[in-house]
Amino acid sequence: MGPNYVLDKGYVVDTVVLEFRAVTLTSNTHVKQSDAAAQFVLGVAQWQVDDTAKIAYGKVTVDVRILGITRAIAGVANIARMQKVGVDALGRITNAGVAGSPALGIAMTPSSQVGDQVDVLLTPGAVV
């Protein structure tokens, strides 16, 4: 399988963002890598942005997959196929949290170790 996009959008980056990590809005046009499990997640960055000089001047953007299927980095080893997933404090996907917490989407492939690339069907605005 592989990523299939419906909607990617470019956003200005406020901090270093790693490839296939969840991002959250900091303003209408700016994003940062998600750093808290309970945050509303906008989508998943499609590549790494780590040029701090350009970031400091607001001169670098990243594609954020907002809708469709994306790759994401697993933060836990036991994500099952077709399981709802949330996000950890490093922008990686994890098993969905407690009822009422934000959900990023549904795992289309499983993870067997931390750091695996997992295909995720994004479900914007969903909660556990």
N, CA, C and O of each residue as an XYZ file, in Angstrom:
512
protein
N       0.854     -1.172      0.000
C       0.000      0.000      0.000
C       0.892      1.224      0.000
O       2.114      1.091      0.067
N       0.340      2.361     -0.071
C       1.110      3.591     -0.018
C       0.178      4.767      0.150
O      -1.042      4.601      0.130
N       0.729      5.939      0.314
C      -0.078      7.126      0.523
C      -0.959      7.459     -0.684
O      -0.548      7.274     -1.830
N      -2.120      7.928     -0.430
C      -3.038      8.441     -1.437
C      -3.621      9.710     -0.871
O      -4.249      9.693      0.188
N      -3.421     10.802     -1.561
C      -3.874     12.055     -0.975
C      -5.153     12.536     -1.636
O      -5.409     12.268     -2.810
N      -5.927     13.233     -0.874
C      -7.093     13.948     -1.345
C      -6.803     15.437     -1.226
O      -7.114     16.217     -2.127
N      -6.197     15.825     -0.092
C      -5.921     17.237      0.135
C      -4.611     17.426      0.894
O      -4.477     16.999      2.040
N      -3.653     18.068      0.243
C      -2.429     18.546      0.878
C      -2.469     20.063      0.794
O      -2.959     20.618     -0.190
N      -1.959     20.736      1.814
C      -1.898     22.199      1.808
C      -0.560     22.623      2.366
O      -0.046     22.013      3.304
N       0.003     23.668      1.792
C       1.266     24.199      2.262
C       1.065     25.173      3.413
O       0.176     26.023      3.374
N       1.907     25.039      4.448
C       1.879     25.928      5.604
C       3.290     26.382      5.923
O       4.251     25.644      5.706
N       3.416     27.602      6.440
C       4.694     28.113      6.922
C       5.031     27.375      8.210
O       4.158     27.125      9.040
N       6.301     27.032      8.368
C       6.750     26.250      9.515
C       7.327     27.170     10.590
O       8.141     28.043     10.288
N       6.907     26.978     11.850
C       7.409     27.775     12.974
C       8.571     27.116     13.704
O       9.377     27.808     14.326
N       8.672     25.806     13.639
C       9.726     25.052     14.323
C      10.152     23.899     13.424
O       9.516     23.639     12.403
N      11.214     23.214     13.794
C      11.638     22.031     13.057
C      10.498     21.007     13.051
O       9.875     20.741     14.079
N      10.244     20.447     11.874
C       9.202     19.438     11.709
C       9.842     18.223     11.047
O      10.520     18.348     10.027
N       9.624     17.058     11.626
C      10.168     15.820     11.066
C       9.176     15.186     10.097
O       7.965     15.375     10.215
N       9.709     14.431      9.137
C       8.887     13.780      8.118
C       7.881     12.819      8.739
O       8.209     12.061      9.651
N       6.653     12.861      8.232
C       5.563     11.986      8.634
C       5.178     12.134     10.105
O       4.726     11.177     10.734
N       5.360     13.340     10.650
C       4.930     13.643     12.024
C       3.702     14.546     11.969
O       3.542     15.339     11.042
N       2.850     14.416     12.963
C       1.642     15.229     13.056
C       2.002     16.682     13.350
O       2.959     16.965     14.069
N       1.225     17.590     12.785
C       1.431     19.020     13.029
C       0.124     19.652     13.478
O      -0.967     19.143     13.223
N       0.278     20.781     14.157
C      -0.868     21.535     14.642
C      -0.705     22.996     14.244
O       0.415     23.470     14.052
N      -1.797     23.693     14.124
C      -1.757     25.112     13.753
C      -1.235     25.973     14.896
O      -1.545     25.726     16.062
N      -0.429     27.001     14.550
C      -0.047     28.019     15.522
C      -0.696     29.346     15.165
O      -0.815     30.228     16.015
N      -1.117     29.494     13.912
C      -1.900     30.633     13.428
C      -2.637     30.149     12.183
O      -2.610     28.959     11.871
N      -3.287     31.055     11.478
C      -4.031     30.645     10.283
C      -3.152     30.038      9.199
O      -3.624     29.213      8.417
N      -1.880     30.430      9.138
C      -1.014     29.980      8.046
C       0.265     29.301      8.520
O       1.110     28.949      7.697
N       0.426     29.111      9.818
C       1.659     28.548     10.376
C       1.382     27.257     11.143
O       0.329     27.099     11.761
N       2.349     26.334     11.093
C       2.231     25.075     11.831
C       3.501     24.778     12.605
O       4.561     25.346     12.344
N       3.365     23.868     13.572
C       4.512     23.323     14.303
C       4.243     21.840     14.505
O       3.103     21.386     14.405
N       5.288     21.098     14.787
C       5.112     19.681     15.075
C       4.312     19.545     16.359
O       4.574     20.253     17.331
N       3.347     18.649     16.373
C       2.521     18.432     17.560
C       3.404     18.045     18.737
O       4.320     17.234     18.601
N       3.118     18.635     19.892
C       3.950     18.368     21.061
C       3.135     18.019     22.305
O       3.641     18.080     23.426
N       1.877     17.657     22.099
C       1.035     17.232     23.213
C      -0.041     16.294     22.691
O      -0.632     16.539     21.640
N      -0.288     15.244     23.412
C      -1.230     14.222     22.966
C      -2.659     14.744     22.840
O      -3.426     14.237     22.022
N      -3.024     15.731     23.621
C      -4.407     16.206     23.626
C      -4.674     17.320     22.616
O      -5.794     17.825     22.544
N      -3.667     17.713     21.835
C      -3.856     18.789     20.871
C      -4.709     18.347     19.690
O      -4.701     17.177     19.309
N      -5.445     19.295     19.114
C      -6.109     19.045     17.846
C      -5.021     19.008     16.766
O      -4.219     19.936     16.661
N      -4.995     17.967     15.989
C      -3.984     17.799     14.951
C      -4.565     18.208     13.609
O      -5.652     17.767     13.236
N      -3.835     19.057     12.879
C      -4.268     19.484     11.556
C      -4.073     18.373     10.535
O      -4.973     18.090      9.744
N      -2.903     17.743     10.548
C      -2.582     16.708      9.577
C      -1.169     16.213      9.805
O      -0.640     16.311     10.912
N      -0.548     15.670      8.740
C       0.769     15.068      8.841
C       1.712     15.711      7.828
O       1.394     15.800      6.642
N       2.878     16.161      8.307
C       3.896     16.757      7.430
C       4.416     15.694      6.470
O       4.654     14.556      6.873
N       4.592     16.060      5.206
C       4.999     15.094      4.200
C       6.502     15.056      3.962
O       6.986     14.206      3.215
N       7.237     15.955      4.578
C       8.690     15.907      4.530
C       9.262     16.642      5.727
O       8.544     17.329      6.453
N      10.565     16.490      5.923
C      11.254     17.122      7.052
C      11.656     18.538      6.700
O      12.100     18.812      5.585
N      11.495     19.444      7.665
C      11.950     20.831      7.536
C      12.825     21.112      8.744
O      12.335     21.176      9.872
N      14.134     21.281      8.505
C      15.048     21.481      9.640
C      16.057     22.602      9.431
O      17.046     22.685     10.159
N      15.821     23.466      8.444
C      16.708     24.607      8.212
C      16.283     25.736      9.151
O      15.402     26.529      8.819
N      16.914     25.804     10.318
C      16.485     26.757     11.349
C      16.632     28.215     10.921
O      15.868     29.068     11.376
N      17.596     28.514     10.059
C      17.757     29.898      9.585
C      16.550     30.317      8.760
O      16.011     31.405      8.956
N      16.126     29.466      7.846
C      14.951     29.790      7.027
C      13.681     29.808      7.874
O      12.802     30.645      7.669
N      13.590     28.876      8.826
C      12.422     28.849      9.707
C      12.326     30.154     10.489
O      11.237     30.710     10.634
N      13.451     30.645     10.991
C      13.475     31.879     11.786
C      12.973     33.081     10.987
O      12.380     33.998     11.555
N      13.206     33.083      9.680
C      12.760     34.192      8.830
C      11.403     33.937      8.189
O      10.939     34.738      7.378
N      10.762     32.824      8.549
C       9.438     32.529      8.010
C       9.454     32.260      6.523
O       8.505     32.600      5.816
N      10.539     31.644      6.037
C      10.710     31.461      4.598
C      10.606     30.009      4.142
O      11.023     29.688      3.030
N      10.068     29.137      4.963
C       9.990     27.737      4.552
C       8.588     27.195      4.831
O       7.982     27.479      5.864
N       8.101     26.412      3.883
C       6.782     25.801      4.032
C       6.908     24.279      3.981
O       7.932     23.735      3.568
N       5.856     23.621      4.405
C       5.790     22.168      4.354
C       4.399     21.770      3.861
O       3.403     22.415      4.189
N       4.349     20.697      3.068
C       3.060     20.129      2.679
C       2.497     19.376      3.857
O       3.187     18.558      4.466
N       1.246     19.645      4.184
C       0.567     18.945      5.263
C      -0.593     18.166      4.650
O      -1.488     18.749      4.037
N      -0.570     16.859      4.818
C      -1.680     16.027      4.357
C      -2.799     16.195      5.358
O      -2.651     15.864      6.534
N      -3.937     16.718      4.877
C      -5.083     17.006      5.728
C      -6.183     15.961      5.546
O      -6.939     15.670      6.472
N      -6.258     15.406      4.346
C      -7.316     14.452      4.039
C      -6.766     13.392      3.107
O      -6.039     13.709      2.166
N      -7.101     12.149      3.354
C      -6.641     11.045      2.524
C      -5.868     10.046      3.360
O      -6.089      9.929      4.565
N      -4.951      9.316      2.710
C      -4.103      8.355      3.395
C      -2.685      8.888      3.402
O      -2.175      9.322      2.369
N      -2.049      8.858      4.557
C      -0.686      9.348      4.708
C       0.161      8.317      5.426
O      -0.358      7.424      6.095
N       1.449      8.447      5.282
C       2.359      7.681      6.130
C       2.537      8.476      7.411
O       2.495      9.706      7.403
N       2.735      7.763      8.512
C       3.000      8.387      9.808
C       3.970      7.493     10.559
O       4.072      6.298     10.279
N       4.679      8.074     11.512
C       5.663      7.343     12.300
C       5.004      6.828     13.581
O       4.352      7.582     14.304
N       5.184      5.538     13.848
C       4.597      4.923     15.039
C       5.379      5.311     16.295
O       6.609      5.284     16.301
N       4.664      5.668     17.344
C       5.270      5.978     18.630
C       5.179      4.816     19.604
O       5.754      4.858     20.692
N       4.451      3.778     19.204
C       4.328      2.556     20.005
C       4.440      1.352     19.072
O       4.307      1.484     17.855
N       4.684      0.185     19.648
C       4.940     -1.009     18.842
C       3.687     -1.813     18.508
O       3.751     -2.706     17.663
N       2.579     -1.533     19.126
C       1.432     -2.427     18.991
C       0.204     -1.781     18.361
O      -0.908     -1.996     18.844
N       0.367     -1.017     17.324
C      -0.791     -0.439     16.648
C      -1.365     -1.504     15.717
O      -0.654     -2.057     14.878
N      -2.651     -1.783     15.872
C      -3.313     -2.803     15.062
C      -3.951     -2.172     13.830
O      -4.335     -1.002     13.843
N      -4.058     -2.953     12.784
C      -4.733     -2.510     11.570
C      -6.200     -2.205     11.903
O      -6.839     -2.952     12.643
N      -6.728     -1.105     11.353
C      -8.098     -0.637     11.523
C      -8.386     -0.097     12.923
O      -9.548      0.013     13.314
N      -7.347      0.238     13.676
C      -7.495      0.809     15.015
C      -7.444      2.330     14.920
O      -6.683      2.873     14.118
N      -8.244      3.023     15.727
C      -8.158      4.480     15.805
C      -6.823      4.854     16.426
O      -6.358      4.206     17.364
N      -6.207      5.913     15.889
C      -4.916      6.354     16.406
C      -4.965      7.817     16.798
O      -5.682      8.623     16.206
N      -4.178      8.135     17.815
C      -3.987      9.502     18.273
C      -2.532      9.881     18.068
O      -1.825      9.255     17.279
N      -2.088     10.904     18.776
C      -0.745     11.436     18.597
C      -0.063     11.580     19.950
O      -0.706     11.933     20.939
N       1.245     11.304     19.996
C       1.998     11.502     21.238
C       2.673     12.872     21.240
O       2.464     13.662     20.320
N       3.468     13.157     22.247
C       4.112     14.465     22.412
C       5.253     14.704     21.430
O       5.850     15.780     21.437
N       5.571     13.712     20.577
C       6.609     13.872     19.555
C       6.016     13.871     18.151
O       6.750     13.784     17.166
N       4.694     13.967     18.053
C       4.035     13.999     16.762
C       3.911     12.637     16.094
O       3.557     12.552     14.918
N       4.202     11.563     16.840
C       4.085     10.203     16.303
C       2.699      9.654     16.617
O       2.030     10.148     17.524
N       2.261      8.636     15.876
C       0.950      8.066     16.155
C       1.046      7.018     17.250
O       2.055      6.330     17.406
N      -0.040      6.925     17.998
C      -0.150      5.969     19.103
C      -1.560      5.401     19.090
O      -2.410      5.840     18.316
N      -1.797      4.435     19.941
C      -3.161      3.938     20.110
C      -4.028      5.091     20.586
O      -3.569      5.959     21.329
N      -5.283      5.096     20.154
C      -6.187      6.191     20.506
C      -6.278      6.347     22.015
O      -6.190      5.372     22.760
N      -6.452      7.578     22.450
C      -6.497      7.889     23.878
C      -7.849      7.623     24.505
O      -8.599      6.754     24.061
N      -8.142      8.372     25.526
C      -9.385      8.212     26.275
C     -10.557      8.811     25.506
O     -10.369      9.649     24.623
N     -11.751      8.382     25.843
C     -12.958      8.883     25.193
C     -12.980     10.410     25.233
O     -12.709     11.017     26.269
N     -13.300     11.011     24.114
C     -13.370     12.458     24.004
C     -12.088     13.117     23.555
O     -12.091     14.306     23.237
N     -10.972     12.368     23.518
C      -9.707     12.952     23.076
C      -9.633     12.929     21.546
O     -10.306     12.117     20.910
N      -8.828     13.806     20.955
C      -8.731     13.864     19.496
C      -8.159     12.575     18.908
O      -7.266     11.958     19.489
N      -8.683     12.179     17.753
C      -8.154     11.034     17.010
C      -7.640     11.540     15.667
O      -8.318     12.322     15.001
N      -6.464     11.107     15.268
C      -5.901     11.509     13.984
C      -6.541     10.747     12.842
O      -6.809     11.315     11.783
N      -6.789      9.455     13.054
C      -7.356      8.652     11.985
C      -7.409      7.187     12.338
O      -7.477      6.812     13.509
N      -7.376      6.351     11.289
C      -7.468      4.910     11.428
C      -6.242      4.285     10.780
O      -5.918      4.588      9.632
N      -5.559      3.408     11.517
C      -4.369      2.740     10.986
C      -4.781      1.763      9.890
O      -5.632      0.901     10.107
N      -4.174      1.902      8.716
C      -4.451      0.989      7.609
C      -3.449     -0.163      7.581
O      -3.720     -1.214      6.999
N      -2.300      0.038      8.208
C      -1.288     -1.005      8.354
C      -0.851     -1.020      9.813
O      -0.941      0.009     10.482
N      -0.381     -2.155     10.326
C       0.014     -2.240     11.736
C       1.453     -1.786     11.959
O       2.218     -1.605     11.012
N       1.807     -1.605     13.234
C       3.206     -1.361     13.598
C       3.671     -2.492     14.496
O       2.919     -2.992     15.333
N       4.930     -2.889     14.308
C       5.480     -3.932     15.171
C       6.583     -3.378     16.065
O       7.031     -4.050     16.993
N       7.024     -2.136     15.780
C       8.023     -1.496     16.635
C       7.916      0.016     16.518
O       7.384      0.544     15.542
N       8.429      0.698     17.527
C       8.460      2.160     17.520
C       9.294      2.606     16.317
O      10.362      2.050     16.058
N       8.810      3.599     15.593
C       9.528      4.114     14.434
C       9.057      3.542     13.112
O       9.477      4.017     12.057
N       8.192      2.530     13.139
C       7.641      1.986     11.895
C       6.858      3.061     11.154
O       6.282      3.958     11.768
N       6.842      2.961      9.830
C       5.970      3.809      9.033
C       4.643      3.081      8.867
O       4.597      1.931      8.429
N       3.579      3.766      9.223
C       2.239      3.188      9.194
C       1.377      4.045      8.273
O       1.432      5.274      8.335
N       0.579      3.400      7.414
C      -0.383      4.137      6.604
C      -1.609      4.438      7.451
O      -2.142      3.555      8.123
N      -2.055      5.702      7.415
C      -3.177      6.147      8.240
C      -4.219      6.844      7.362
O      -3.890      7.742      6.587
N      -5.461      6.427      7.492
C      -6.574      7.120      6.865
C      -6.946      8.274      7.781
O      -7.434      8.048      8.889
N      -6.726      9.495      7.342
C      -6.982     10.669      8.178
C      -8.480     10.901      8.330
O      -9.237     10.782      7.367
N      -8.900     11.233      9.545
C     -10.297     11.523      9.847
C     -10.369     12.868     10.571
O     -10.477     12.906     11.796
N     -10.310     13.968      9.823
C     -10.272     15.298     10.444
C     -11.422     15.547     11.401
O     -12.580     15.267     11.091
N     -11.086     16.076     12.568
C     -12.093     16.451     13.554
C     -12.645     15.297     14.369
O     -13.523     15.507     15.206
N     -12.155     14.082     14.148
C     -12.687     12.921     14.866
C     -12.192     12.901     16.314
O     -11.131     13.436     16.636
N     -12.979     12.281     17.158
C     -12.592     12.063     18.552
C     -12.758     10.579     18.862
O     -13.453      9.847     18.159
N     -12.094     10.162     19.943
C     -12.162      8.756     20.352
C     -13.511      8.502     20.983
O     -13.794      7.380     21.405
